[in-house]
Amino acid sequence: MPSNRPRIDISPSEETIPPVQRCTLVIFGGSGDLARRRLIPALYNLLLDGLLPPNFAVIGLGRTVMTDEEFRATLRDGVVAHSRQALADDKWQDFAEHLFYVSGGNDDPNTYLRLKSRTEEVERNLQLPGNRIFYLSIPPSSFGSVCEGLEQAGLAAKPEAH
């Protein structure tokens, strides 16, 4: 039975997206498949869409030993194969200058000291404020050691109890 109520036209409104703060994204498992196939292509697409701040850093941490340049080349291949938008060489070059790599094991306390040193160096060079996001693209069994390593190195603090 048809309703006598007037039809309400619902159309999406223009949504205002607040600006993203400058930050450093640290990806544990940065040399892995998820980073190469999903995370970095998604970040690259956000850059193309104008949704990344002009100044940011991505630091991949993984067990594979490689240089920043090797890391960037691996990620470029991932973007070419898995991005929803075609690779634009000039945009990629700008994006790649914000990608860095640290090698080490999640259970090795020295990894966190190297990560802290490298993070502070990158943030100093790029004039980033120390806003950090830690993305754990690793097995859940490693979460505890990563959280402890971050805390012991002074990269993350325990929340205050109130």
C-alpha positions in Angstrom: 0.0 0.0 0.0 1.5 3.4 -1.0 2.1 5.8 1.9 0.5 9.2 1.9 3.5 10.8 3.6 5.5 13.2 1.5 8.7 11.9 0.1 11.9 13.2 1.8 14.8 13.8 -0.6 18.0 13.0 1.2 21.1 14.0 -0.6 24.6 14.1 0.8 25.9 17.4 1.9 29.4 18.8 1.3 31.4 17.5 4.2 34.3 19.6 5.5 37.3 17.5 6.4 39.5 19.0 9.1 43.2 19.4 8.2 45.4 16.5 9.2 48.1 17.4 11.7 51.7 16.9 10.7 52.9 13.6 12.1 55.3 10.6 11.9 53.7 7.3 11.1 55.9 4.3 12.2 54.9 1.0 10.6 56.0 -2.1 12.4 56.2 -4.7 9.7 57.1 -2.0 7.3 59.0 -4.4 4.9 56.0 -6.7 4.8 53.2 -7.4 2.3 50.5 -5.3 4.0 52.7 -2.2 3.9 53.6 -2.7 0.3 50.2 -3.8 -1.0 47.8 -1.8 1.1 49.2 0.8 3.6 51.6 2.8 1.3 49.3 2.7 -1.7 46.5 4.1 0.5 48.8 6.9 1.8 49.9 7.7 -1.7 46.3 8.0 -2.8 45.6 10.3 0.1 48.4 12.4 -1.1 47.0 12.6 -4.6 43.6 13.4 -3.1 45.1 16.3 -1.2 44.3 14.8 2.2 47.9 14.4 3.6 49.6 17.4 5.2 52.4 18.8 3.2 54.9 17.7 5.8 54.9 14.2 7.3 57.1 11.2 7.7 56.6 7.4 7.3 59.2 5.2 9.0 59.0 1.5 8.2 60.5 -0.9 10.7 61.1 -4.5 9.7 63.5 -7.4 10.0 64.7 -7.2 6.4 67.9 -5.2 6.1 67.6 -2.5 3.5 68.4 1.2 2.9 65.9 4.0 2.6 66.4 3.9 -1.2 65.7 0.1 -1.3 62.6 0.6 0.9 61.3 3.3 -1.4 61.9 1.2 -4.5 60.0 -1.7 -2.9 57.1 0.6 -2.0 57.1 2.2 -5.4 56.6 -1.3 -6.9 53.7 -1.8 -4.5 52.1 1.5 -5.5 52.4 0.7 -9.2 50.8 -2.7 -8.7 48.2 -1.9 -6.1 47.2 1.8 -6.1 43.7 2.9 -7.3 45.4 5.8 -9.0 48.2 5.7 -11.5 51.7 6.5 -10.4 52.7 10.1 -11.2 56.5 10.3 -11.2 56.6 13.9 -9.8 54.1 13.2 -7.0 55.9 9.9 -6.2 59.2 11.7 -5.9 57.8 14.2 -3.4 56.1 11.3 -1.5 59.2 9.1 -1.5 61.3 11.9 0.2 59.1 11.3 3.3 59.7 7.5 3.5 62.4 6.1 5.7 63.4 2.7 7.0 64.9 1.1 10.1 65.8 -2.6 10.4 65.5 -4.7 13.5 63.7 -7.3 15.4 60.7 -6.6 17.6 62.2 -8.5 20.5 65.6 -6.6 20.3 65.9 -3.6 22.8 68.5 -2.1 20.5 65.9 -1.8 17.7 64.0 0.7 19.8 67.1 2.8 20.5 67.9 2.9 16.7 64.2 3.7 16.0 64.2 6.5 18.6 67.4 8.0 17.2 66.2 7.8 13.6 62.7 9.1 14.4 64.1 12.1 16.2 66.6 12.8 13.3 63.8 12.6 10.7 61.5 14.8 12.7 64.3 17.3 13.3 65.2 17.4 9.6 61.5 17.7 8.5 60.6 20.0 11.3 57.9 17.7 12.6 56.4 18.3 16.1 56.8 14.7 17.4 53.2 13.6 16.8 53.6 9.9 16.3 51.3 7.1 15.2 52.5 3.5 15.6 50.9 1.0 13.3 51.5 -2.6 14.2 51.4 -4.7 11.0 52.8 -7.7 12.9 51.5 -10.8 14.7 49.5 -10.1 17.8 52.0 -12.2 19.8 54.6 -9.4 19.3 52.4 -6.5 20.5 53.6 -6.8 24.1 57.3 -6.7 23.3 56.7 -3.8 20.9 54.8 -1.8 23.5 57.5 -2.5 26.1 60.2 -1.6 23.7 58.5 1.7 22.8 58.1 2.6 26.4 61.6 1.7 27.5 63.1 3.7 24.6 61.0 6.7 25.6 59.0 6.7 22.4 55.7 6.1 24.2 54.7 6.6 27.8 52.2 4.7 30.0 49.0 6.7 30.5 48.6 8.5 33.8 46.3 6.8 36.3 43.7 9.3 37.6 
